Amino acid sequence: MITRTLRLYNLLLDSLFYLVTVSILILILRSFFNKEFLKWILITYYYIYYLTFELTFGQTIGKMITKTKVVSSNDTRISFSKILLRTLLRLIPIDFISYLISPNGIHDNLSNTKLIKL
């Protein structure tokens, strides 16, 4: 069963991976771009990270470590449109707060996806 704690571990691990890779990107790109453009790149990278990993593997780095995977609500492989919708729904500012009410976030419920333990 997927618990709120497991979801929190996924978030923390993905955030750590994001922080490390963003730090490297900033070091590499800061001499080529102005601060405003760098902000846009870094924010976009966050969503590209989730979209790319979940589309390619059904998992982000955090989910790989915790041995969980994103699937459709009927336990089938997730489609591109559902992954795209799931990623865009992460833009909802209260998405992370929804875990206080349910183990599934707003981005899971509205995209008809869920997390399973492998």
N, C-alpha and C positions, 0 to 999 in steps of 0.2 A: 504494500500500500504506500502511496505517495503522501508524505506528511509535509506540514508547513516547514518543519526543520530541514527536511531534504531539499525543499524548494529554496530555502534560505542558503543552504550550502551551495546549491547550483549558482545562485545569484552572486554569492561571495567569490566563488572560484572564477566565474566568468568576469566579474568586476576586476579581480586581480590580474587575470590574463589581459583584459582590456587596458588596465592601467600600465602594465609593463610594455605592451606593444605601442600604446599611445606615447609613452615616454620616449621610446626609441624613435617613433615617427617624428615627434617634435624635435628631437636632437638632429635628425637628418634634414627635416624640411624647414626649420626655422630661419635658415639663412637664405632660403629661396622665396618664401612667401611672407606676406604681411600677417599681422595677428588676426585680423578679421577673417581672412581666407583660411588660416589654420584652424580657427574655431569651427568654421563650416565643415572642413575636412574631418575634424575629430568627432563632431556630432554625427555626421553622416557615416563615419566608420563604425560607430556603435551599432547602427541598424544594419549596415552591410554585414557585420560580423554575425549577427543572429540569422539574417536571411541566408547568407552563404553556407554557414555550418549546418543549419537545420534543413536546408534544401539538399545539400550534398550528403550529409551523414544522418540526418534526423536527430542530431545531437550537437550541442556546443561543447567546448572543452570541459566546462563544468559538469555537463550531463555525462560526458565520457568517463570522467573520474568517478562520479557517483553511480555509474551504470544505470542511467535512465535514458529514455528516448521519447521524442514527440511523435505521436501518431494521431490519426483522425479519431473522432469520438467513437467510431465503429471498429477501432483497432486495426485499420488498414494503413498502408504507407500514405504519408501526408502529401497532398498535391501542392504544386507551386502556388496556386491561388490562395490556398489556406495558409501556407507559410508567409506569403506576402501580406495577407490580411492580419495574421498573428503578429508579424513584425510591425506593421503600421499601428496596430492597436496598442503597442507598447508606448506610443506617444501620449496616450491618455494619462494625465498627471496622477490620477488616483489608482492606477493599475496596481502598483505595489502594495497599496493599502488594502486592496480587496482580499489579500491573503489573511488578513485578520478575521475575516468572516468565513472564508472557504479555502480549502487547499488548492483550488483552481483559481487562477487570476482572471481578470476581465478578458485578457487576451486569449485565454483558453476557452472561456464560455462563448464569447462572440464569434470565434473562428471555428467552433466545433472541433477542438483539438484537446488532447490530454497528454499527460506525462505517464509513462509506464516504467516499471522497474524491469530491467533485463535479467 
